[in-house]
Amino acid sequence: MKNKLRDLSLLPGPSGYEDCVGKYLYRYYRTVADAVETDTAGNLIAVFRCGRENARRGMIFAHMDSLGLIVKKVDTDGFLRLERLGGIPEKALPALEVLVRTEEGRWLPGVIGSRSHHAASAAEKSTVTPYGELFVDVGADTAEAVRALGIEVGCPIVYRPRWEELENGRCYGTAMDNRGGCAVIMDLARRLREHPPEDMDIYLVATVQEEYNLRGGMLAASAIRPDFAIALDVVLTGDTPDAGGTPPARVGGGPALGMYNFHGRGTLNGSIPHPGLVELVRNTAREKGIPLQRFASCGMLTDASYVQLVGAGVPVIDLGFPCRYTHTPVELCSIRDLEELAELTEAVLRAMPARTDFRRNYADEG
């Protein structure tokens, strides 16, 4: 798990430009899956078939994109002006190392400028600079020099990828959200290869553009038409001095069951898990002795919010791993939590009853 997570975290892959991550996953999937498919959006789908005709379909998915920035303008003196691609925190940006993708697909280094401390006013030293006032310095002196590098308006920018291992089985890097989820589905692929599913076809999906507009998972589900779906993503923690224990999830406490999410701003969407899936996850975790935390939050979403709306409706549930400092360049998680998340997800798939009916039964008078 550690090696997978490290490799994935060191690959640039912002929303819409997930190629480096997709190619890495494809090379692995083609060695273990029954089939590997892609779609026009860029979702990568590894299929594991049980061999039964008209078998049920389970979709387990994690988004492979990260948030980033977009070149909005190239100044005459060679500096790049920025637009956000996803929920970038402005306070984390000044003096940050970045990579800029050229039109030809090369990733070039740059740095987000920050006014020298000696020249900053007292007010500037204690305020957050809006991203519209920031700029990226790639070392060029003119707009023509920038364009000669292959950088144009619309080129994406990411935090310079990094990964570091810490004490106590923990690590941090630039894209734990959601390369951690991708590492888990890679581990699930290995498990399914060693012990193929018996009575359902499993689709492991690495989705695109989650950080931008949460559309990749919905497009994949529209093609797969799963009988149920499980989203693997980060959950926020409350285990740092500034959080005060809210939310209650903590790094090292095991995987988390998402019980509620709602965005509340712009995108009025969210998800409440299907009660049948909640019961199955709870019982499976108890039987396997896997610790299970709970998570509920307003202000964030996962792909599950749109996957649930496909066709006549898809029963969905969010399973996650606790992650600190989300959307910053130093997202931190526990490798053990990821291992337990993979173990739990596999166990849930194998514990799924052969003839599960997810329709709500209002006629039961018991």
Salt bridges, closest charged atoms under 4 A:
ASP7 OD1 - ARG6 NE 3.67
ASP34 OD1 - ARG193 NH1 3.57
ASP65 OD1 - HIS63 ND1 3.01
ASP75 OD1 - LYS73 NZ 3.84
ASP75 OD2 - ARG81 NE 2.90
GLU83 OE1 - LYS72 NZ 3.93
GLU124 OE2 - ARG115 NE 2.81
GLU152 OE1 - ARG147 NE 3.23
GLU164 OE2 - ARG162 NH2 3.35
GLU165 OE2 - LYS2 NZ 3.35
ASP177 OD1 - HIS63 NE2 3.10
ASP177 OD2 - HIS327 NE2 3.32
ASP187 OD1 - ARG190 NH2 3.08
ASP187 OD2 - ARG191 NE 2.73
GLU194 OE2 - ARG190 NH1 3.36
ASP199 OD1 - ARG56 NH2 3.52
GLU210 OE1 - HIS63 NE2 3.19
GLU211 OE2 - HIS63 NE2 3.75
GLU211 OE1 - HIS327 NE2 3.36
ASP233 OD2 - HIS63 NE2 3.44
ASP239 OD2 - ARG324 NH2 3.01
GLU339 OE1 - ARG336 NH1 3.48
GLU340 OE2 - ARG336 NE 3.34
GLU346 OE1 - ARG191 NH1 2.80
GLU346 OE2 - ARG350 NE 3.08
ASP357 OD2 - ARG359 NH2 2.84
